[in-house]
Amino acid sequence: MDIPVYQKGEAPLRGYVLSRKTKETDISASLCLEGGGVKVSTGIGFFDHMLTALAFYAGWGLELEAKGDLEVDGHHTVEDAGIVLGQALSRALGDRKGIRRFASACIPMDEALCFTALDFSNRPFLAFDAPMPQPMIGAYDSCLTEEFMRAFATNAGLTLHMKCLYGKNAHHITEALFKSLGAAAREAVAVTGTGVTSTKGVL
């Protein structure tokens, strides 16, 4: 399944429907940048919560279902979800004409404070500085947040910088990271003009 846009009456919306199946995971995502309901099921409760928060603060409609080899661990499921969501986002943006492109957000979550700065540059890069004080959050390995962000940034064509300024609780740190990503992405993909936001004229 690979569908380039949503249709609402005669007006096209920025969106993409995408699926990806490997020997390790089977993931489908339906993404609409103009909003809609959010429904996520990955088999990892905390990760579902994080993707739901990301979509909510980004203002996206998102349906994502993942079936992965959780009997091994959550790594393949989390990383491949980042690949699929990143690809859906990149394709929904198309030639990226008119988007603001740059944005940042600093989000607190109790004792934790996390910062995200990003650029929909079509030059993927991740700088991630967020040590996790606890190795597990329920059934979710704390280290997988960086793996998701790397897969997402690479496949979305996103330059992404994330930093935990301080925090003592891995749950709070991770949630602030996902929320700050959503808040920044919402601003960056907003259509504010007609041309490409680049002195080169292309992204």
Secondary structure, DSSP 4 states (H G I P E B T S, - for coil): -EE--EEETTEEESEEEEEEE-SSEEEEEEEETT---EEEE-S-HHHHHHHHHHHHHHT-EEEEEEEE-TTT-SHHHHHHHHHHHHHHHHHHHTT-TTB--EEEEEEEETTEEEEEEEE--S--EEEEE---SSSEETTEETTHHHHHHHHHHHHHT-EEEEEEEE-S-HHHHHHHHHHHHHHHHHHHTSB--SS-SSTTS--
